Amino acid sequence: MKLSTRAKYGLKALIDLGLYSEKEAVSLQSIAGRQNISVSYLEQLMALLKKAGLVKSIRGAAGGYFLGRPAEEISVGDILRVLEGGLEAASCPGTEGDGGCQGSDLCVAKLVWKRINDSITDAVDTLMLSELIEESRRIHEK
């Protein structure tokens, strides 16, 4: 599984947002400057994240973005699914149990694909945005 630039930049933007939006909304320009991401690309990412409820925005002179839920309630999996869609590293109709694969009863390779996909899901769903924000704070304090 290879994550797209959309996922990488989106995750970086949300970590930045979590770091800087505790007291006030954060402008896309400030995120873009700190993360070296174009404002137009951030606008596209934020539209997807806003639609999913992971970020909220305020219009006006003091406007900008902030997290839509507490960082402790947003998993990396939530973010990646919004930006990437499915997170399956290996697609196998035999693992879906809907009869989509004729050789499924005799195939043991499907166990490998299922284990890989389950491991990815577990990794991204148990890693919370708040952990990444705290780690980023710790690194920047050094």
N, CA and C atoms as an extended XYZ file, in Angstrom:
426
Properties=species:S:1:pos:R:3:atomname:S:1:resname:S:1:resid:I:1 pbc="F F F"
N         0.840       -1.183        0.000 N   MET     1
C         0.000        0.000        0.000 CA  MET     1
C         0.881        1.240        0.000 C   MET     1
N         0.597        2.120       -0.904 N   LYS     2
C         1.341        3.371       -0.967 CA  LYS     2
C         0.342        4.508       -0.812 C   LYS     2
N         0.599        5.368        0.169 N   LEU     3
C        -0.295        6.494        0.401 CA  LEU     3
C         0.018        7.616       -0.574 C   LEU     3
N        -1.026        8.309       -0.989 N   SER     4
C        -0.874        9.410       -1.928 CA  SER     4
C        -0.390       10.668       -1.212 C   SER     4
N        -0.009       11.631       -2.010 N   THR     5
C         0.365       12.943       -1.492 CA  THR     5
C        -0.811       13.547       -0.735 C   THR     5
N        -2.006       13.289       -1.206 N   ARG     6
C        -3.207       13.798       -0.546 CA  ARG     6
C        -3.249       13.338        0.916 C   ARG     6
N        -2.988       12.064        1.155 N   ALA     7
C        -3.006       11.540        2.519 CA  ALA     7
C        -1.872       12.120        3.358 C   ALA     7
N        -0.690       12.178        2.779 N   LYS     8
C         0.467       12.693        3.512 CA  LYS     8
C         0.281       14.151        3.893 C   LYS     8
N        -0.122       14.971        2.934 N   TYR     9
C        -0.320       16.392        3.200 CA  TYR     9
C        -1.520       16.624        4.120 C   TYR     9
N        -2.561       15.853        3.925 N   GLY    10
C        -3.752       15.996        4.774 CA  GLY    10
C        -3.454       15.684        6.227 C   GLY    10
N        -2.691       14.641        6.463 N   LEU    11
C        -2.322       14.290        7.834 CA  LEU    11
C        -1.434       15.375        8.441 C   LEU    11
N        -0.462       15.869        7.665 N   LYS    12
C         0.403       16.951        8.149 CA  LYS    12
C        -0.422       18.196        8.474 C   LYS    12
N        -1.402       18.505        7.639 N   ALA    13
C        -2.245       19.679        7.862 CA  ALA    13
C        -3.072       19.534        9.133 C   ALA    13
N        -3.591       18.347        9.394 N   LEU    14
C        -4.396       18.159       10.603 CA  LEU    14
C        -3.545       18.173       11.868 C   LEU    14
N        -2.336       17.660       11.783 N   ILE    15
C        -1.428       17.764       12.934 CA  ILE    15
C        -1.148       19.238       13.206 C   ILE    15
N        -0.867       19.991       12.170 N   ASP    16
C        -0.616       21.427       12.301 CA  ASP    16
C        -1.840       22.126       12.893 C   ASP    16
N        -2.991       21.793       12.390 N   LEU    17
C        -4.235       22.389       12.874 CA  LEU    17
C        -4.424       22.089       14.361 C   LEU    17
N        -4.151       20.852       14.750 N   GLY    18
C        -4.265       20.482       16.154 CA  GLY    18
C        -3.290       21.236       17.042 C   GLY    18
N        -2.122       21.531       16.513 N   LEU    19
C        -1.111       22.272       17.271 CA  LEU    19
C        -1.483       23.740       17.453 C   LEU    19
N        -2.066       24.350       16.429 N   TYR    20
C        -2.224       25.800       16.422 CA  TYR    20
C        -3.656       26.309       16.567 C   TYR    20
N        -4.660       25.431       16.601 N   SER    21
C        -6.043       25.917       16.633 CA  SER    21
C        -6.684       25.827       18.017 C   SER    21
N        -5.894       25.649       19.048 N   GLU    22
C        -6.478       25.539       20.389 CA  GLU    22
C        -7.115       26.849       20.849 C   GLU    22
N        -6.537       27.989       20.451 N   LYS    23
C        -7.028       29.281       20.916 CA  LYS    23
C        -7.807       30.045       19.857 C   LYS    23
N        -7.504       29.799       18.592 N   GLU    24
C        -8.181       30.509       17.513 CA  GLU    24
C        -8.125       29.686       16.234 C   GLU    24
N        -9.021       30.032       15.323 N   ALA    25
C        -9.034       29.346       14.025 CA  ALA    25
C        -7.721       29.635       13.290 C   ALA    25
N        -7.299       28.686       12.471 N   VAL    26
C        -6.022       28.777       11.766 CA  VAL    26
C        -6.285       28.962       10.272 C   VAL    26
N        -5.604       29.917        9.674 N   SER    27
C        -5.784       30.162        8.238 CA  SER    27
C        -5.034       29.113        7.419 C   SER    27
N        -5.540       28.872        6.231 N   LEU    28
C        -4.858       27.954        5.331 CA  LEU    28
C        -3.483       28.484        4.944 C   LEU    28
N        -3.360       29.795        4.851 N   GLN    29
C        -2.077       30.395        4.502 CA  GLN    29
C        -1.013       30.071        5.550 C   GLN    29
N        -1.406       30.097        6.822 N   SER    30
C        -0.421       29.796        7.870 CA  SER    30
C        -0.022       28.318        7.858 C   SER    30
N        -0.990       27.435        7.632 N   ILE    31
C        -0.673       26.007        7.523 CA  ILE    31
C         0.235       25.782        6.314 C   ILE    31
N        -0.136       26.401        5.200 N   ALA    32
C         0.638       26.251        3.963 CA  ALA    32
C         2.078       26.683        4.169 C   ALA    32
N         2.272       27.781        4.859 N   GLY    33
C         3.621       28.278        5.108 CA  GLY    33
C         4.435       27.351        5.992 C   GLY    33
N         3.833       26.867        7.057 N   ARG    34
C         4.563       25.983        7.976 CA  ARG    34
C         4.835       24.605        7.375 C   ARG    34
N         3.905       24.119        6.560 N   GLN    35
C         4.012       22.748        6.048 CA  GLN    35
C         4.504       22.677        4.606 C   GLN    35
N         4.716       23.818        3.987 N   ASN    36
C         5.186       23.861        2.601 CA  ASN    36
C         4.230       23.124        1.651 C   ASN    36
N         2.945       23.467        1.784 N   ILE    37
C         1.881       22.905        0.948 CA  ILE    37
C         1.168       24.080        0.296 C   ILE    37
N         0.795       23.967       -0.959 N   SER    38
C         0.116       25.086       -1.618 CA  SER    38
C        -1.269       25.309       -1.006 C   SER    38
N        -1.678       26.570       -0.960 N   VAL    39
C        -2.982       26.928       -0.399 CA  VAL    39
C        -4.102       26.280       -1.213 C   VAL    39
N        -3.969       26.270       -2.528 N   SER    40
C        -5.034       25.692       -3.362 CA  SER    40
C        -5.190       24.187       -3.106 C   SER    40
N        -4.084       23.502       -2.877 N   TYR    41
C        -4.158       22.070       -2.575 CA  TYR    41
C        -4.781       21.861       -1.193 C   TYR    41
N        -4.406       22.699       -0.233 N   LEU    42
C        -4.995       22.619        1.109 CA  LEU    42
C        -6.499       22.864        1.062 C   LEU    42
N        -6.936       23.778        0.216 N   GLU    43
C        -8.376       24.046        0.084 CA  GLU    43
C        -9.122       22.787       -0.332 C   GLU    43
N        -8.552       22.044       -1.268 N   GLN    44
C        -9.176       20.796       -1.715 CA  GLN    44
C        -9.232       19.774       -0.583 C   GLN    44
N        -8.121       19.641        0.143 N   LEU    45
C        -8.072       18.679        1.242 CA  LEU    45
C        -9.053       19.050        2.349 C   LEU    45
N        -9.071       20.331        2.700 N   MET    46
C        -9.941       20.787        3.781 CA  MET    46
C       -11.417       20.631        3.419 C   MET    46
N       -11.747       20.781        2.142 N   ALA    47
C       -13.139       20.572        1.715 CA  ALA    47
C       -13.567       19.133        1.997 C   ALA    47
N       -12.705       18.181        1.706 N   LEU    48
C       -13.012       16.770        1.978 CA  LEU    48
C       -13.107       16.512        3.481 C   LEU    48
N       -12.160       17.053        4.226 N   LEU    49
C       -12.138       16.848        5.675 CA  LEU    49
C       -13.314       17.532        6.360 C   LEU    49
N       -13.718       18.671        5.837 N   LYS    50
C       -14.875       19.386        6.393 CA  LYS    50
C       -16.157       18.601        6.136 C   LYS    50
N       -16.290       18.100        4.926 N   LYS    51
C       -17.477       17.309        4.573 CA  LYS    51
C       -17.619       16.092        5.492 C   LYS    51
N       -16.483       15.534        5.908 N   ALA    52
C       -16.486       14.366        6.790 CA  ALA    52
C       -16.614       14.755        8.270 C   ALA    52
N       -16.622       16.045        8.572 N   GLY    53
C       -16.769       16.495        9.951 CA  GLY    53
C       -15.485       16.481       10.760 C   GLY    53
N       -14.349       16.274       10.101 N   LEU    54
C       -13.087       16.245       10.837 CA  LEU    54
C       -12.541       17.642       11.094 C   LEU    54
N       -12.939       18.613       10.276 N   VAL    55
C       -12.587       20.010       10.520 CA  VAL    55
C       -13.834       20.867       10.368 C   VAL    55
N       -13.787       22.042       10.973 N   LYS    56
C       -14.835       23.045       10.825 CA  LYS    56
C       -14.157       24.345       10.434 C   LYS    56
N       -14.941       25.252        9.880 N   SER    57
C       -14.363       26.525        9.475 CA  SER    57
C       -15.228       27.678        9.944 C   SER    57
N       -14.568       28.830       10.041 N   ILE    58
C       -15.235       30.083       10.379 CA  ILE    58
C       -14.860       31.074        9.286 C   ILE    58
N       -15.839       31.790        8.783 N   ARG    59
C       -15.578       32.798        7.747 CA  ARG    59
C       -15.256       34.141        8.384 C   ARG    59
N       -14.673       35.001        7.598 N   GLY    60
C       -14.440       36.361        8.052 CA  GLY    60
C       -12.989       36.653        8.329 C   GLY    60
N       -12.758       37.865        8.829 N   ALA    61
C       -11.396       38.347        9.067 CA  ALA    61
C       -10.636       37.469       10.061 C   ALA    61
N       -11.313       37.016       11.086 N   ALA    62
C       -10.665       36.147       12.079 CA  ALA    62
C       -10.967       34.689       11.785 C   ALA    62
N       -11.351       34.400       10.571 N   GLY    63
C       -11.758       33.057       10.194 CA  GLY    63
C       -10.599       32.115        9.975 C   GLY    63
N       -10.956       30.890        9.729 N   GLY    64
C        -9.975       29.848        9.495 CA  GLY    64
C       -10.571       28.504        9.846 C   GLY    64
N        -9.703       27.572       10.135 N   TYR    65
C       -10.120       26.197       10.411 CA  TYR    65
C        -9.731       25.765       11.812 C   TYR    65
N       -10.477       24.799       12.328 N   PHE    66
C       -10.150       24.138       13.579 CA  PHE    66
C       -10.689       22.719       13.508 C   PHE    66
N       -10.244       21.867       14.425 N   LEU    67
C       -10.683       20.471       14.397 CA  LEU    67
C       -12.183       20.372       14.663 C   LEU    67
N       -12.824       19.462       13.970 N   GLY    68
C       -14.263       19.263       14.120 CA  GLY    68
C       -14.632       18.426       15.335 C   GLY    68
N       -13.680       17.683       15.836 N   ARG    69
C       -13.855       16.864       17.043 CA  ARG    69
C       -12.561       16.955       17.834 C   ARG    69
N       -12.601       16.575       19.098 N   PRO    70
C       -11.340       16.545       19.857 CA  PRO    70
C       -10.345       15.603       19.184 C   PRO    70
N        -9.067       15.975       19.214 N   ALA    71
C        -8.022       15.172       18.574 CA  ALA    71
C        -7.977       13.747       19.122 C   ALA    71
N        -8.393       13.577       20.372 N   GLU    72
C        -8.418       12.244       20.992 CA  GLU    72
C        -9.456       11.337       20.349 C   GLU    72
N       -10.398       11.925       19.621 N   GLU    73
C       -11.482       11.158       18.993 CA  GLU    73
C       -11.286       10.977       17.488 C   GLU    73
N       -10.176       11.467       16.959 N   ILE    74
C        -9.909       11.348       15.523 CA  ILE    74
C        -8.734       10.392       15.332 C   ILE    74
N        -8.983        9.285       14.677 N   SER    75
C        -7.898        8.334       14.415 CA  SER    75
C        -7.243        8.657       13.080 C   SER    75
N        -6.021        8.189       12.922 N   VAL    76
C        -5.334        8.328       11.640 CA  VAL    76
C        -6.157        7.619       10.566 C   VAL    76
N        -6.783        6.512       10.929 N   GLY    77
C        -7.650        5.796        9.992 CA  GLY    77
C        -8.804        6.649        9.497 C   GLY    77
N        -9.412        7.444       10.402 N   ASP    78
C       -10.500        8.345        9.998 CA  ASP    78
C       -10.012        9.302        8.911 C   ASP    78
N        -8.840        9.868        9.136 N   ILE    79
C        -8.274       10.851        8.208 CA  ILE    79
C        -7.937       10.205        6.865 C   ILE    79
N        -7.236        9.073        6.925 N   LEU    80
C        -6.808        8.418        5.688 CA  LEU    80
C        -7.987        7.919        4.856 C   LEU    80
N        -9.032        7.432        5.501 N   ARG    81
C       -10.193        6.958        4.741 CA  ARG    81
C       -10.881        8.100        4.006 C   ARG    81
N       -10.932        9.277        4.629 N   VAL    82
C       -11.532       10.434        3.961 CA  VAL    82
C       -10.706       10.814        2.732 C   VAL    82
N        -9.398       10.787        2.880 N   LEU    83
C        -8.520       11.266        1.817 CA  LEU    83
C        -8.156       10.206        0.788 C   LEU    83
N        -8.171        8.940        1.182 N   GLU    84
C        -7.743        7.855        0.295 CA  GLU    84
C        -8.884        6.945       -0.154 C   GLU    84
N        -9.960        6.901        0.602 N   GLY    85
C       -10.977        5.885        0.365 CA  GLY    85
C       -10.594        4.654        1.160 C   GLY    85
N       -10.684        3.479        0.573 N   GLY    86
C       -10.319        2.251        1.274 CA  GLY    86
C        -8.830        2.172        1.554 C   GLY    86
N        -8.475        1.429        2.561 N   LEU    87
C        -7.071        1.304        2.953 CA  LEU    87
C        -6.516       -0.094        2.714 C   LEU    87
N        -7.218       -0.889        1.951 N   GLU    88
C        -6.770       -2.249        1.699 CA  GLU    88
C        -5.497       -2.259        0.869 C   GLU    88
N        -4.505       -2.955        1.356 N   ALA    89
C        -3.250       -3.099        0.609 CA  ALA    89
C        -3.410       -4.138       -0.493 C   ALA    89
N        -4.235       -5.126       -0.215 N   ALA    90
C        -4.456       -6.206       -1.178 CA  ALA    90
C        -5.950       -6.434       -1.319 C   ALA    90
N        -6.417       -6.341       -2.535 N   SER    91
C        -7.820       -6.589       -2.800 CA  SER    91
C        -7.993       -8.049       -3.201 C   SER    91
N        -8.856       -8.751       -2.495 N   CYS    92
C        -9.077      -10.165       -2.780 CA  CYS    92
C       -10.550      -10.476       -2.581 C   CYS    92
N       -11.244      -10.852       -3.638 N   PRO    93
C       -12.668      -11.167       -3.496 CA  PRO    93
C       -12.915      -12.354       -2.564 C   PRO    93
N       -11.912      -13.197       -2.371 N   GLY    94
C       -12.070      -14.356       -1.485 CA  GLY    94
C       -12.178      -13.987       -0.019 C   GLY    94
N       -11.735      -12.804        0.359 N   THR    95
C       -11.799      -12.394        1.763 CA  THR    95
C       -13.122      -11.735        2.109 C   THR    95
N       -13.934      -11.466        1.112 N   GLU    96
C       -15.182      -10.751        1.351 CA  GLU    96
C       -16.354      -11.666        1.648 C   GLU    96
N       -16.220      -12.946        1.426 N   GLY    97
C       -17.254      -13.905        1.803 CA  GLY    97
C       -18.561      -13.791        1.045 C   GLY    97
N       -18.559      -13.127       -0.093 N   ASP    98
C       -19.804      -12.970       -0.851 CA  ASP    98
C       -19.831      -13.860       -2.096 C   ASP    98
N       -18.917      -14.831       -2.153 N   GLY    99
C       -18.873      -15.734       -3.294 CA  GLY    99
C       -18.265      -15.109       -4.531 C   GLY    99
N       -17.544      -14.010       -4.359 N   GLY   100
C       -16.965      -13.300       -5.497 CA  GLY   100
C       -15.758      -13.998       -6.097 C   GLY   100
N       -15.277      -15.048       -5.445 N   CYS   101
C       -14.104      -15.764       -5.951 CA  CYS   101
C       -14.435      -17.251       -5.998 C   CYS   101
N       -14.324      -17.828       -7.172 N   GLN   102
C       -14.675      -19.241       -7.323 CA  GLN   102
C       -13.702      -20.179       -6.630 C   GLN   102
N       -12.432      -19.800       -6.530 N   GLY   103
C       -11.442      -20.674       -5.918 CA  GLY   103
C       -11.224      -20.401       -4.439 C   GLY   103
N       -12.061      -19.608       -3.847 N   SER   104
C       -11.869      -19.156       -2.465 CA  SER   104
C       -11.784      -20.299       -1.460 C   SER   104
N       -12.561      -21.355       -1.665 N   ASP   105
C       -12.571      -22.465       -0.703 CA  ASP   105
C       -11.221      -23.167       -0.608 C   ASP   105
N       -10.452      -23.155       -1.688 N   LEU   106
C        -9.179      -23.859       -1.723 CA  LEU   106
C        -7.966      -22.934       -1.613 C   LEU   106
N        -8.204      -21.649       -1.569 N   CYS   107
C        -7.110      -20.676       -1.590 CA  CYS   107
C        -6.681      -20.289       -0.168 C   CYS   107
N        -5.410      -20.456        0.106 N   VAL   108
C        -4.902      -20.038        1.414 CA  VAL   108
C        -4.205      -18.681        1.348 C   VAL   108
N        -3.930      -18.193        0.144 N   ALA   109
C        -3.305      -16.875        0.005 CA  ALA   109
C        -4.210      -15.779        0.557 C   ALA   109
N        -5.529      -16.008        0.513 N   LYS   110
C        -6.458      -14.994        1.023 CA  LYS   110
C        -6.213      -14.712        2.501 C   LYS   110
N        -5.665      -15.680        3.233 N   LEU   111
C        -5.346      -15.470        4.650 CA  LEU   111
C        -4.235      -14.432        4.808 C   LEU   111
N        -3.282      -14.446        3.894 N   VAL   112
C        -2.200      -13.458        3.912 CA  VAL   112
C        -2.769      -12.068        3.658 C   VAL   112
N        -3.608      -11.932        2.633 N   TRP   113
C        -4.174      -10.627        2.283 CA  TRP   113
C        -5.041      -10.096        3.417 C   TRP   113
N        -5.800      -10.996        4.019 N   LYS   114
C        -6.650      -10.563        5.136 CA  LYS   114
C        -5.806      -10.105        6.318 C   LYS   114
N        -4.755      -10.828        6.620 N   ARG   115
C        -3.901      -10.453        7.755 CA  ARG   115
C        -3.217       -9.103        7.504 C   ARG   115
N        -2.750       -8.889        6.288 N   ILE   116
C        -2.123       -7.601        5.943 CA  ILE   116
C        -3.135       -6.468        6.097 C   ILE   116
N        -4.313       -6.649        5.527 N   ASN   117
C        -5.340       -5.608        5.607 CA  ASN   117
C        -5.779       -5.353        7.041 C   ASN   117
N        -5.944       -6.414        7.827 N   ASP   118
C        -6.331       -6.256        9.228 CA  ASP   118
C        -5.251       -5.529       10.031 C   ASP   118
N        -3.989       -5.810        9.728 N   SER   119
C        -2.881       -5.147       10.429 CA  SER   119
C        -2.857       -3.652       10.130 C   SER   119
N        -3.065       -3.296        8.890 N   ILE   120
C        -3.112       -1.885        8.517 CA  ILE   120
C        -4.273       -1.192        9.220 C   ILE   120
N        -5.427       -1.816        9.167 N   THR   121
C        -6.608       -1.241        9.809 CA  THR   121
C        -6.365       -1.031       11.299 C   THR   121
N        -5.820       -2.042       11.953 N   ASP   122
C        -5.544       -1.935       13.385 CA  ASP   122
C        -4.551       -0.814       13.673 C   ASP   122
N        -3.506       -0.720       12.871 N   ALA   123
C        -2.472        0.303       13.088 CA  ALA   123
C        -3.043        1.711       12.965 C   ALA   123
N        -3.804        1.980       11.928 N   VAL   124
C        -4.290        3.349       11.708 CA  VAL   124
C        -5.498        3.697       12.573 C   VAL   124
N        -6.264        2.692       12.978 N   ASP   125
C        -7.437        2.973       13.805 CA  ASP   125
C        -7.102        3.121       15.289 C   ASP   125
N        -5.944        2.658       15.704 N   THR   126
C        -5.560        2.787       17.115 CA  THR   126
C        -4.588        3.937       17.350 C   THR   126
N        -4.114        4.556       16.295 N   LEU   127
C        -3.228        5.715       16.415 CA  LEU   127
C        -4.083        6.973       16.288 C   LEU   127
N        -4.107        7.756       17.348 N   MET   128
C        -4.979        8.917       17.393 CA  MET   128
C        -4.217       10.192       17.023 C   MET   128
N        -4.943       11.133       16.448 N   LEU   129
C        -4.361       12.414       16.068 CA  LEU   129
C        -3.717       13.093       17.271 C   LEU   129
N        -4.311       12.967       18.431 N   SER   130
C        -3.761       13.593       19.640 CA  SER   130
C        -2.356       13.083       19.945 C   SER   130
N        -2.080       11.821       19.674 N   GLU   131
C        -0.742       11.268       19.901 CA  GLU   131
C         0.282       11.927       18.983 C   GLU   131
N        -0.117       12.148       17.731 N   LEU   132
C         0.787       12.772       16.762 CA  LEU   132
C         1.022       14.243       17.107 C   LEU   132
N        -0.006       14.903       17.588 N   ILE   133
C         0.132       16.305       17.998 CA  ILE   133
C         1.095       16.412       19.172 C   ILE   133
N         0.933       15.530       20.155 N   GLU   134
C         1.823       15.556       21.324 CA  GLU   134
C         3.267       15.233       20.933 C   GLU   134
N         3.446       14.288       20.049 N   GLU   135
C         4.784       13.944       19.581 CA  GLU   135
C         5.403       15.129       18.831 C   GLU   135
N         4.614       15.799       18.034 N   SER   136
C         5.101       16.964       17.312 CA  SER   136
C         5.511       18.069       18.284 C   SER   136
N         4.717       18.294       19.309 N   ARG   137
C         5.060       19.289       20.345 CA  ARG   137
C         6.388       18.936       20.991 C   ARG   137
N         6.528       17.664       21.339 N   ARG   138
C         7.746       17.201       22.019 CA  ARG   138
C         8.970       17.433       21.139 C   ARG   138
N         8.855       17.119       19.864 N   ILE   139
C         9.976       17.292       18.935 CA  ILE   139
C        10.326       18.763       18.760 C   ILE   139
N         9.300       19.620       18.663 N   HIS   140
C         9.555       21.044       18.450 CA  HIS   140
C        10.103       21.739       19.695 C   HIS   140
N         9.896       21.162       20.864 N   GLU   141
C        10.424       21.752       22.099 CA  GLU   141
C        11.921       21.529       22.236 C   GLU   141
N        12.439       20.532       21.539 N   LYS   142
C        13.882       20.226       21.624 CA  LYS   142
C        14.722       21.271       20.950 C   LYS   142
